[in-house]
């Protein structure tokens, strides 16, 4: 397994089978151009097998934290430690960038995600409810 930071639109599009929906070229370009956005892709035999995306978040009283935005591993590659390795690689980058911590939101019944993050050293910070505003149709931006 080889984990590399994605730096081109081509890399992001080639990993599209790992995302929830097909990627759009213009969104991939915006993602790469945005300060503090990063994506790491795990390759197995040259094939994208998993990814993790992170976003640096800055607040006046907290400093900079890394938000693990999304983690995904292709079905044939699951249960091989790829998710853990990607999570730890993001932790390393967060530390290198001077972040004061890293966090991720996880649904309470997502046992696979909880196990992955715990195996990478994350601790439970208590119960959290996620509320969302849905604007419909997917953002065009």
C-alpha positions as CSV (number, residue, x, y, z in Angstrom):
1,X,0.0,0.0,0.0
2,X,1.2,3.5,-0.9
3,X,-0.5,6.6,0.6
4,X,0.0,9.8,-1.4
5,X,-1.5,13.3,-1.2
6,X,-3.6,14.1,-4.2
7,X,-2.4,17.2,-5.9
8,X,-4.1,17.0,-9.3
9,X,-7.7,16.9,-10.6
10,X,-6.8,13.7,-12.5
11,X,-6.0,12.0,-9.2
12,X,-9.2,13.0,-7.6
13,X,-11.3,11.9,-10.6
14,X,-9.5,8.6,-10.8
15,X,-10.5,7.9,-7.2
16,X,-14.2,8.7,-8.0
17,X,-15.4,5.1,-7.4
18,X,-14.5,5.6,-3.7
19,X,-16.8,8.6,-3.2
20,X,-20.5,8.7,-2.4
21,X,-21.3,10.2,-5.8
22,X,-19.4,10.8,-9.1
23,X,-17.0,13.6,-8.8
24,X,-17.2,16.8,-10.9
25,X,-14.0,18.2,-12.4
26,X,-14.9,21.8,-11.4
27,X,-15.4,20.7,-7.8
28,X,-12.2,18.7,-7.7
29,X,-10.3,21.8,-8.9
30,X,-12.0,24.0,-6.3
31,X,-11.1,21.4,-3.6
32,X,-7.5,21.4,-4.5
33,X,-7.3,25.2,-4.7
34,X,-8.9,25.8,-1.3
35,X,-6.5,26.5,1.5
36,X,-6.5,23.8,4.2
37,X,-8.2,21.1,2.1
38,X,-6.4,17.9,1.5
39,X,-7.0,14.4,0.3
40,X,-4.8,11.4,0.8
41,X,-5.3,8.3,-1.5
42,X,-4.2,4.8,-0.6
43,X,-3.1,2.8,-3.7
44,X,-2.8,-1.0,-3.8
45,X,-1.0,-2.3,-6.9
46,X,-1.5,1.2,-8.4
47,X,-5.3,1.2,-7.9
48,X,-7.0,3.8,-5.6
49,X,-8.2,1.6,-2.8
50,X,-9.2,4.2,-0.2
51,X,-9.1,7.9,0.6
52,X,-9.3,10.3,3.5
53,X,-10.1,14.0,3.2
54,X,-9.3,16.6,5.8
55,X,-10.1,20.3,6.2
56,X,-8.2,22.6,8.5
57,X,-10.6,24.7,10.6
58,X,-9.6,27.8,12.5
59,X,-11.4,29.5,15.3
60,X,-10.2,32.4,17.5
61,X,-10.4,30.5,20.7
62,X,-9.4,27.1,19.6
63,X,-6.6,27.6,17.1
64,X,-6.4,25.3,14.1
65,X,-8.0,21.8,14.2
66,X,-8.1,19.2,11.5
67,X,-11.5,17.9,10.6
68,X,-11.5,14.4,9.1
69,X,-14.2,15.1,6.6
70,X,-14.6,11.7,5.0
71,X,-12.9,8.3,4.9
72,X,-13.7,5.6,2.4
73,X,-12.2,2.3,1.5
74,X,-13.3,0.2,-1.5
75,X,-15.2,-3.0,-0.5
76,X,-12.5,-5.5,-1.8
77,X,-9.9,-3.7,0.3
78,X,-11.7,-3.4,3.6
79,X,-10.5,-5.0,6.9
80,X,-6.8,-4.7,5.8
81,X,-5.9,-1.7,7.9
82,X,-6.2,0.9,5.0
83,X,-8.7,3.1,6.8
84,X,-6.5,3.1,9.9
85,X,-3.4,3.9,7.9
86,X,-5.2,6.8,6.1
87,X,-6.5,8.2,9.4
88,X,-3.0,8.0,10.9
89,X,-1.5,9.7,7.9
90,X,-3.9,12.5,8.3
91,X,-3.1,12.8,12.0
92,X,0.6,13.1,11.0
93,X,-0.1,15.9,8.6
94,X,-2.3,17.7,11.1
95,X,0.6,17.5,13.6
96,X,3.1,18.7,11.0
97,X,0.9,21.7,10.2
98,X,0.7,22.7,13.9
99,X,-3.0,21.7,14.4
100,X,-3.9,21.5,18.1
101,X,-6.1,18.4,17.4
102,X,-8.1,16.4,14.9
103,X,-11.8,15.4,15.1
104,X,-14.4,13.5,13.2
105,X,-18.2,13.1,13.4
106,X,-19.4,9.6,13.3
107,X,-22.9,8.1,13.5
108,X,-23.4,6.2,16.7
109,X,-24.3,2.9,14.9
110,X,-21.3,3.0,12.5
111,X,-19.3,0.4,14.3
112,X,-16.8,0.0,11.5
113,X,-15.9,3.7,11.5
114,X,-15.8,3.8,15.3
115,X,-13.5,0.8,15.4
116,X,-11.2,2.3,12.8
117,X,-10.9,5.7,14.5
118,X,-10.4,4.1,17.9
119,X,-7.7,1.8,16.6
120,X,-5.9,5.0,15.3
121,X,-6.0,6.5,18.8
122,X,-9.1,8.6,18.8
123,X,-11.0,8.9,22.0
124,X,-14.7,9.3,22.5
125,X,-15.5,13.0,23.2
126,X,-19.1,12.3,24.3
127,X,-22.4,12.2,22.6
128,X,-22.9,14.6,19.7
129,X,-26.0,15.2,17.5
130,X,-25.5,16.3,14.0
131,X,-28.1,18.6,12.6
132,X,-28.1,19.6,8.9
133,X,-29.7,22.1,6.6
134,X,-30.5,20.5,3.2
135,X,-30.7,22.9,0.3
136,X,-31.6,20.3,-2.3
137,X,-30.2,19.4,-5.7
138,X,-26.6,19.3,-4.6
139,X,-24.5,22.4,-4.5
140,X,-23.5,23.7,-7.8
141,X,-20.5,25.3,-6.4
